[in-house]
Amino acid sequence: MSQEEARETAPLPFSFSVKLASTLADTDIMSVTLNPPTRIAALVGALVLTGVAAVALLLGRGALGGAETEAVTPLQKPAARAETTQKPAAAQRAKSRVASGFPAKIDHALRYSRVVVVSVSMPGAAVDATVRREARAGAKASRAGFIAISATNERAVSALVAKTGFLPAPAVVVVKRPGVVATTFSVTDAGTIAQAVAQARRR
């Protein structure tokens, strides 16, 4: 066999490697390369999956956060509002005054009137009823306070006797703040009582 025939029949030294390279290249291209429609579908699918995962994560956190808030938030009682009640000026002035030492009705009247006319009379007695009316009229004319006390009220009468020393029957007592006996009458009229009230105010 001549050299030329030997060259023609001998295998090329690169045929196997070129074939292998070509085969590998074809395999790589088939496994990696995607046609355009497939790429778009894969991209859209990935975006959808990512969005679904993000929404699920946010919803899960919100639910957990709400549960934690409900679990750890203690029940708070509404703060008690401070009640600021303002007492009337007259009541505040009355509270600051010293008790007169007279019966409760007279002491209460002295809180609002500087001078008070007190009538002590026996119920059913005609003279006593007349004196009581005159005492009421005299107090009204002089703008003084007026208190009527029954002679049967032993407690009130005893307190008046302790302050005046004695009580006629019937009796009209003119007292002034803070608890001083100004004048004591028995049978009298409205004019005399009004004058006694005016004198008590001037003292």
MODELLER restraints for C-alpha pairs under 7 A, 6 or more apart:
rsr = mdl.restraints
at = mdl.atoms
rsr.add(forms.Gaussian(group=physical.xy_distance, feature=features.Distance(at['CA:94:A'], at['CA:111:A']), mean=5.32, stdev=0.5))
rsr.add(forms.Gaussian(group=physical.xy_distance, feature=features.Distance(at['CA:98:A'], at['CA:178:A']), mean=6.90, stdev=0.5))
rsr.add(forms.Gaussian(group=physical.xy_distance, feature=features.Distance(at['CA:99:A'], at['CA:107:A']), mean=6.50, stdev=0.5))
rsr.add(forms.Gaussian(group=physical.xy_distance, feature=features.Distance(at['CA:100:A'], at['CA:107:A']), mean=5.54, stdev=0.5))
rsr.add(forms.Gaussian(group=physical.xy_distance, feature=features.Distance(at['CA:100:A'], at['CA:178:A']), mean=5.37, stdev=0.5))
rsr.add(forms.Gaussian(group=physical.xy_distance, feature=features.Distance(at['CA:100:A'], at['CA:179:A']), mean=4.18, stdev=0.5))
rsr.add(forms.Gaussian(group=physical.xy_distance, feature=features.Distance(at['CA:101:A'], at['CA:179:A']), mean=6.53, stdev=0.5))
rsr.add(forms.Gaussian(group=physical.xy_distance, feature=features.Distance(at['CA:102:A'], at['CA:159:A']), mean=6.09, stdev=0.5))
rsr.add(forms.Gaussian(group=physical.xy_distance, feature=features.Distance(at['CA:102:A'], at['CA:160:A']), mean=6.48, stdev=0.5))
rsr.add(forms.Gaussian(group=physical.xy_distance, feature=features.Distance(at['CA:102:A'], at['CA:179:A']), mean=7.00, stdev=0.5))
rsr.add(forms.Gaussian(group=physical.xy_distance, feature=features.Distance(at['CA:103:A'], at['CA:156:A']), mean=5.43, stdev=0.5))
rsr.add(forms.Gaussian(group=physical.xy_distance, feature=features.Distance(at['CA:103:A'], at['CA:159:A']), mean=6.06, stdev=0.5))
rsr.add(forms.Gaussian(group=physical.xy_distance, feature=features.Distance(at['CA:106:A'], at['CA:147:A']), mean=6.60, stdev=0.5))
rsr.add(forms.Gaussian(group=physical.xy_distance, feature=features.Distance(at['CA:109:A'], at['CA:116:A']), mean=6.87, stdev=0.5))
rsr.add(forms.Gaussian(group=physical.xy_distance, feature=features.Distance(at['CA:109:A'], at['CA:145:A']), mean=6.35, stdev=0.5))
rsr.add(forms.Gaussian(group=physical.xy_distance, feature=features.Distance(at['CA:110:A'], at['CA:116:A']), mean=6.48, stdev=0.5))
rsr.add(forms.Gaussian(group=physical.xy_distance, feature=features.Distance(at['CA:110:A'], at['CA:177:A']), mean=5.95, stdev=0.5))
rsr.add(forms.Gaussian(group=physical.xy_distance, feature=features.Distance(at['CA:113:A'], at['CA:144:A']), mean=6.35, stdev=0.5))
rsr.add(forms.Gaussian(group=physical.xy_distance, feature=features.Distance(at['CA:113:A'], at['CA:145:A']), mean=5.64, stdev=0.5))
rsr.add(forms.Gaussian(group=physical.xy_distance, feature=features.Distance(at['CA:114:A'], at['CA:176:A']), mean=5.61, stdev=0.5))
rsr.add(forms.Gaussian(group=physical.xy_distance, feature=features.Distance(at['CA:114:A'], at['CA:177:A']), mean=5.28, stdev=0.5))
rsr.add(forms.Gaussian(group=physical.xy_distance, feature=features.Distance(at['CA:115:A'], at['CA:144:A']), mean=5.52, stdev=0.5))
rsr.add(forms.Gaussian(group=physical.xy_distance, feature=features.Distance(at['CA:115:A'], at['CA:145:A']), mean=6.28, stdev=0.5))
rsr.add(forms.Gaussian(group=physical.xy_distance, feature=features.Distance(at['CA:115:A'], at['CA:175:A']), mean=5.78, stdev=0.5))
rsr.add(forms.Gaussian(group=physical.xy_distance, feature=features.Distance(at['CA:115:A'], at['CA:176:A']), mean=4.25, stdev=0.5))
rsr.add(forms.Gaussian(group=physical.xy_distance, feature=features.Distance(at['CA:115:A'], at['CA:177:A']), mean=6.42, stdev=0.5))
rsr.add(forms.Gaussian(group=physical.xy_distance, feature=features.Distance(at['CA:115:A'], at['CA:197:A']), mean=6.72, stdev=0.5))
rsr.add(forms.Gaussian(group=physical.xy_distance, feature=features.Distance(at['CA:116:A'], at['CA:144:A']), mean=5.47, stdev=0.5))
rsr.add(forms.Gaussian(group=physical.xy_distance, feature=features.Distance(at['CA:116:A'], at['CA:145:A']), mean=4.26, stdev=0.5))
rsr.add(forms.Gaussian(group=physical.xy_distance, feature=features.Distance(at['CA:116:A'], at['CA:146:A']), mean=5.50, stdev=0.5))
rsr.add(forms.Gaussian(group=physical.xy_distance, feature=features.Distance(at['CA:116:A'], at['CA:174:A']), mean=5.92, stdev=0.5))
rsr.add(forms.Gaussian(group=physical.xy_distance, feature=features.Distance(at['CA:116:A'], at['CA:175:A']), mean=5.40, stdev=0.5))
rsr.add(forms.Gaussian(group=physical.xy_distance, feature=features.Distance(at['CA:116:A'], at['CA:176:A']), mean=6.17, stdev=0.5))
rsr.add(forms.Gaussian(group=physical.xy_distance, feature=features.Distance(at['CA:117:A'], at['CA:135:A']), mean=6.89, stdev=0.5))
rsr.add(forms.Gaussian(group=physical.xy_distance, feature=features.Distance(at['CA:117:A'], at['CA:139:A']), mean=6.06, stdev=0.5))
rsr.add(forms.Gaussian(group=physical.xy_distance, feature=features.Distance(at['CA:117:A'], at['CA:144:A']), mean=6.82, stdev=0.5))
rsr.add(forms.Gaussian(group=physical.xy_distance, feature=features.Distance(at['CA:117:A'], at['CA:145:A']), mean=5.98, stdev=0.5))
rsr.add(forms.Gaussian(group=physical.xy_distance, feature=features.Distance(at['CA:117:A'], at['CA:146:A']), mean=4.81, stdev=0.5))
rsr.add(forms.Gaussian(group=physical.xy_distance, feature=features.Distance(at['CA:117:A'], at['CA:147:A']), mean=6.34, stdev=0.5))
rsr.add(forms.Gaussian(group=physical.xy_distance, feature=features.Distance(at['CA:117:A'], at['CA:172:A']), mean=6.95, stdev=0.5))
rsr.add(forms.Gaussian(group=physical.xy_distance, feature=features.Distance(at['CA:117:A'], at['CA:173:A']), mean=5.92, stdev=0.5))
rsr.add(forms.Gaussian(group=physical.xy_distance, feature=features.Distance(at['CA:117:A'], at['CA:174:A']), mean=4.67, stdev=0.5))
rsr.add(forms.Gaussian(group=physical.xy_distance, feature=features.Distance(at['CA:117:A'], at['CA:175:A']), mean=6.49, stdev=0.5))
rsr.add(forms.Gaussian(group=physical.xy_distance, feature=features.Distance(at['CA:118:A'], at['CA:146:A']), mean=5.92, stdev=0.5))
rsr.add(forms.Gaussian(group=physical.xy_distance, feature=features.Distance(at['CA:118:A'], at['CA:147:A']), mean=4.86, stdev=0.5))
rsr.add(forms.Gaussian(group=physical.xy_distance, feature=features.Distance(at['CA:118:A'], at['CA:148:A']), mean=5.89, stdev=0.5))
rsr.add(forms.Gaussian(group=physical.xy_distance, feature=features.Distance(at['CA:118:A'], at['CA:172:A']), mean=5.56, stdev=0.5))
rsr.add(forms.Gaussian(group=physical.xy_distance, feature=features.Distance(at['CA:118:A'], at['CA:173:A']), mean=4.99, stdev=0.5))
rsr.add(forms.Gaussian(group=physical.xy_distance, feature=features.Distance(at['CA:118:A'], at['CA:174:A']), mean=6.22, stdev=0.5))
rsr.add(forms.Gaussian(group=physical.xy_distance, feature=features.Distance(at['CA:119:A'], at['CA:132:A']), mean=5.74, stdev=0.5))
rsr.add(forms.Gaussian(group=physical.xy_distance, feature=features.Distance(at['CA:119:A'], at['CA:135:A']), mean=6.46, stdev=0.5))
rsr.add(forms.Gaussian(group=physical.xy_distance, feature=features.Distance(at['CA:119:A'], at['CA:147:A']), mean=6.31, stdev=0.5))
rsr.add(forms.Gaussian(group=physical.xy_distance, feature=features.Distance(at['CA:119:A'], at['CA:148:A']), mean=4.81, stdev=0.5))
rsr.add(forms.Gaussian(group=physical.xy_distance, feature=features.Distance(at['CA:119:A'], at['CA:149:A']), mean=6.07, stdev=0.5))
rsr.add(forms.Gaussian(group=physical.xy_distance, feature=features.Distance(at['CA:119:A'], at['CA:171:A']), mean=5.88, stdev=0.5))
rsr.add(forms.Gaussian(group=physical.xy_distance, feature=features.Distance(at['CA:119:A'], at['CA:172:A']), mean=4.62, stdev=0.5))
rsr.add(forms.Gaussian(group=physical.xy_distance, feature=features.Distance(at['CA:119:A'], at['CA:173:A']), mean=6.53, stdev=0.5))
rsr.add(forms.Gaussian(group=physical.xy_distance, feature=features.Distance(at['CA:120:A'], at['CA:148:A']), mean=6.14, stdev=0.5))
rsr.add(forms.Gaussian(group=physical.xy_distance, feature=features.Distance(at['CA:120:A'], at['CA:149:A']), mean=4.90, stdev=0.5))
rsr.add(forms.Gaussian(group=physical.xy_distance, feature=features.Distance(at['CA:120:A'], at['CA:150:A']), mean=5.75, stdev=0.5))
rsr.add(forms.Gaussian(group=physical.xy_distance, feature=features.Distance(at['CA:120:A'], at['CA:151:A']), mean=5.79, stdev=0.5))
rsr.add(forms.Gaussian(group=physical.xy_distance, feature=features.Distance(at['CA:120:A'], at['CA:170:A']), mean=5.91, stdev=0.5))
rsr.add(forms.Gaussian(group=physical.xy_distance, feature=features.Distance(at['CA:120:A'], at['CA:171:A']), mean=5.05, stdev=0.5))
rsr.add(forms.Gaussian(group=physical.xy_distance, feature=features.Distance(at['CA:120:A'], at['CA:172:A']), mean=6.32, stdev=0.5))
rsr.add(forms.Gaussian(group=physical.xy_distance, feature=features.Distance(at['CA:121:A'], at['CA:128:A']), mean=5.05, stdev=0.5))
rsr.add(forms.Gaussian(group=physical.xy_distance, feature=features.Distance(at['CA:121:A'], at['CA:129:A']), mean=6.99, stdev=0.5))
rsr.add(forms.Gaussian(group=physical.xy_distance, feature=features.Distance(at['CA:121:A'], at['CA:132:A']), mean=6.90, stdev=0.5))
rsr.add(forms.Gaussian(group=physical.xy_distance, feature=features.Distance(at['CA:121:A'], at['CA:149:A']), mean=6.70, stdev=0.5))
rsr.add(forms.Gaussian(group=physical.xy_distance, feature=features.Distance(at['CA:121:A'], at['CA:150:A']), mean=5.48, stdev=0.5))
rsr.add(forms.Gaussian(group=physical.xy_distance, feature=features.Distance(at['CA:121:A'], at['CA:151:A']), mean=5.36, stdev=0.5))
rsr.add(forms.Gaussian(group=physical.xy_distance, feature=features.Distance(at['CA:121:A'], at['CA:169:A']), mean=6.88, stdev=0.5))
rsr.add(forms.Gaussian(group=physical.xy_distance, feature=features.Distance(at['CA:121:A'], at['CA:170:A']), mean=5.03, stdev=0.5))
rsr.add(forms.Gaussian(group=physical.xy_distance, feature=features.Distance(at['CA:121:A'], at['CA:171:A']), mean=6.66, stdev=0.5))
rsr.add(forms.Gaussian(group=physical.xy_distance, feature=features.Distance(at['CA:122:A'], at['CA:128:A']), mean=6.09, stdev=0.5))
rsr.add(forms.Gaussian(group=physical.xy_distance, feature=features.Distance(at['CA:122:A'], at['CA:150:A']), mean=5.92, stdev=0.5))
rsr.add(forms.Gaussian(group=physical.xy_distance, feature=features.Distance(at['CA:122:A'], at['CA:151:A']), mean=5.07, stdev=0.5))
rsr.add(forms.Gaussian(group=physical.xy_distance, feature=features.Distance(at['CA:122:A'], at['CA:152:A']), mean=7.00, stdev=0.5))
rsr.add(forms.Gaussian(group=physical.xy_distance, feature=features.Distance(at['CA:123:A'], at['CA:150:A']), mean=6.67, stdev=0.5))
rsr.add(forms.Gaussian(group=physical.xy_distance, feature=features.Distance(at['CA:128:A'], at['CA:170:A']), mean=5.46, stdev=0.5))
rsr.add(forms.Gaussian(group=physical.xy_distance, feature=features.Distance(at['CA:131:A'], at['CA:187:A']), mean=6.10, stdev=0.5))
rsr.add(forms.Gaussian(group=physical.xy_distance, feature=features.Distance(at['CA:131:A'], at['CA:188:A']), mean=6.50, stdev=0.5))
rsr.add(forms.Gaussian(group=physical.xy_distance, feature=features.Distance(at['CA:134:A'], at['CA:189:A']), mean=5.21, stdev=0.5))
rsr.add(forms.Gaussian(group=physical.xy_distance, feature=features.Distance(at['CA:134:A'], at['CA:190:A']), mean=4.61, stdev=0.5))
rsr.add(forms.Gaussian(group=physical.xy_distance, feature=features.Distance(at['CA:135:A'], at['CA:172:A']), mean=6.89, stdev=0.5))
rsr.add(forms.Gaussian(group=physical.xy_distance, feature=features.Distance(at['CA:135:A'], at['CA:189:A']), mean=6.98, stdev=0.5))
rsr.add(forms.Gaussian(group=physical.xy_distance, feature=features.Distance(at['CA:135:A'], at['CA:190:A']), mean=5.74, stdev=0.5))
rsr.add(forms.Gaussian(group=physical.xy_distance, feature=features.Distance(at['CA:135:A'], at['CA:193:A']), mean=6.58, stdev=0.5))
rsr.add(forms.Gaussian(group=physical.xy_distance, feature=features.Distance(at['CA:136:A'], at['CA:146:A']), mean=6.31, stdev=0.5))
rsr.add(forms.Gaussian(group=physical.xy_distance, feature=features.Distance(at['CA:137:A'], at['CA:190:A']), mean=5.63, stdev=0.5))
rsr.add(forms.Gaussian(group=physical.xy_distance, feature=features.Distance(at['CA:138:A'], at['CA:190:A']), mean=4.03, stdev=0.5))
rsr.add(forms.Gaussian(group=physical.xy_distance, feature=features.Distance(at['CA:138:A'], at['CA:191:A']), mean=6.09, stdev=0.5))
rsr.add(forms.Gaussian(group=physical.xy_distance, feature=features.Distance(at['CA:138:A'], at['CA:193:A']), mean=5.29, stdev=0.5))
rsr.add(forms.Gaussian(group=physical.xy_distance, feature=features.Distance(at['CA:138:A'], at['CA:194:A']), mean=4.84, stdev=0.5))
rsr.add(forms.Gaussian(group=physical.xy_distance, feature=features.Distance(at['CA:139:A'], at['CA:145:A']), mean=6.22, stdev=0.5))
rsr.add(forms.Gaussian(group=physical.xy_distance, feature=features.Distance(at['CA:139:A'], at['CA:146:A']), mean=6.04, stdev=0.5))
rsr.add(forms.Gaussian(group=physical.xy_distance, feature=features.Distance(at['CA:139:A'], at['CA:194:A']), mean=6.38, stdev=0.5))
rsr.add(forms.Gaussian(group=physical.xy_distance, feature=features.Distance(at['CA:141:A'], at['CA:194:A']), mean=6.65, stdev=0.5))
rsr.add(forms.Gaussian(group=physical.xy_distance, feature=features.Distance(at['CA:142:A'], at['CA:194:A']), mean=5.37, stdev=0.5))
rsr.add(forms.Gaussian(group=physical.xy_distance, feature=features.Distance(at['CA:142:A'], at['CA:197:A']), mean=6.74, stdev=0.5))
rsr.add(forms.Gaussian(group=physical.xy_distance, feature=features.Distance(at['CA:151:A'], at['CA:157:A']), mean=6.56, stdev=0.5))
rsr.add(forms.Gaussian(group=physical.xy_distance, feature=features.Distance(at['CA:161:A'], at['CA:167:A']), mean=6.16, stdev=0.5))
rsr.add(forms.Gaussian(group=physical.xy_distance, feature=features.Distance(at['CA:164:A'], at['CA:181:A']), mean=6.64, stdev=0.5))
rsr.add(forms.Gaussian(group=physical.xy_distance, feature=features.Distance(at['CA:168:A'], at['CA:186:A']), mean=5.64, stdev=0.5))
rsr.add(forms.Gaussian(group=physical.xy_distance, feature=features.Distance(at['CA:169:A'], at['CA:186:A']), mean=6.43, stdev=0.5))
rsr.add(forms.Gaussian(group=physical.xy_distance, feature=features.Distance(at['CA:170:A'], at['CA:186:A']), mean=5.56, stdev=0.5))
rsr.add(forms.Gaussian(group=physical.xy_distance, feature=features.Distance(at['CA:170:A'], at['CA:187:A']), mean=6.73, stdev=0.5))
rsr.add(forms.Gaussian(group=physical.xy_distance, feature=features.Distance(at['CA:171:A'], at['CA:185:A']), mean=5.74, stdev=0.5))
rsr.add(forms.Gaussian(group=physical.xy_distance, feature=features.Distance(at['CA:171:A'], at['CA:186:A']), mean=4.63, stdev=0.5))
rsr.add(forms.Gaussian(group=physical.xy_distance, feature=features.Distance(at['CA:172:A'], at['CA:184:A']), mean=5.74, stdev=0.5))
rsr.add(forms.Gaussian(group=physical.xy_distance, feature=features.Distance(at['CA:172:A'], at['CA:185:A']), mean=4.94, stdev=0.5))
rsr.add(forms.Gaussian(group=physical.xy_distance, feature=features.Distance(at['CA:172:A'], at['CA:186:A']), mean=6.04, stdev=0.5))
rsr.add(forms.Gaussian(group=physical.xy_distance, feature=features.Distance(at['CA:173:A'], at['CA:183:A']), mean=5.84, stdev=0.5))
rsr.add(forms.Gaussian(group=physical.xy_distance, feature=features.Distance(at['CA:173:A'], at['CA:184:A']), mean=4.49, stdev=0.5))
rsr.add(forms.Gaussian(group=physical.xy_distance, feature=features.Distance(at['CA:173:A'], at['CA:185:A']), mean=6.32, stdev=0.5))
rsr.add(forms.Gaussian(group=physical.xy_distance, feature=features.Distance(at['CA:174:A'], at['CA:181:A']), mean=6.17, stdev=0.5))
rsr.add(forms.Gaussian(group=physical.xy_distance, feature=features.Distance(at['CA:174:A'], at['CA:182:A']), mean=5.39, stdev=0.5))
rsr.add(forms.Gaussian(group=physical.xy_distance, feature=features.Distance(at['CA:174:A'], at['CA:183:A']), mean=5.12, stdev=0.5))
rsr.add(forms.Gaussian(group=physical.xy_distance, feature=features.Distance(at['CA:174:A'], at['CA:184:A']), mean=6.37, stdev=0.5))
rsr.add(forms.Gaussian(group=physical.xy_distance, feature=features.Distance(at['CA:174:A'], at['CA:197:A']), mean=6.80, stdev=0.5))
rsr.add(forms.Gaussian(group=physical.xy_distance, feature=features.Distance(at['CA:175:A'], at['CA:181:A']), mean=4.44, stdev=0.5))
rsr.add(forms.Gaussian(group=physical.xy_distance, feature=features.Distance(at['CA:175:A'], at['CA:182:A']), mean=5.26, stdev=0.5))
rsr.add(forms.Gaussian(group=physical.xy_distance, feature=features.Distance(at['CA:176:A'], at['CA:182:A']), mean=6.69, stdev=0.5))
rsr.add(forms.Gaussian(group=physical.xy_distance, feature=features.Distance(at['CA:176:A'], at['CA:200:A']), mean=6.84, stdev=0.5))
rsr.add(forms.Gaussian(group=physical.xy_distance, feature=features.Distance(at['CA:182:A'], at['CA:200:A']), mean=5.98, stdev=0.5))
rsr.add(forms.Gaussian(group=physical.xy_distance, feature=features.Distance(at['CA:183:A'], at['CA:196:A']), mean=6.83, stdev=0.5))
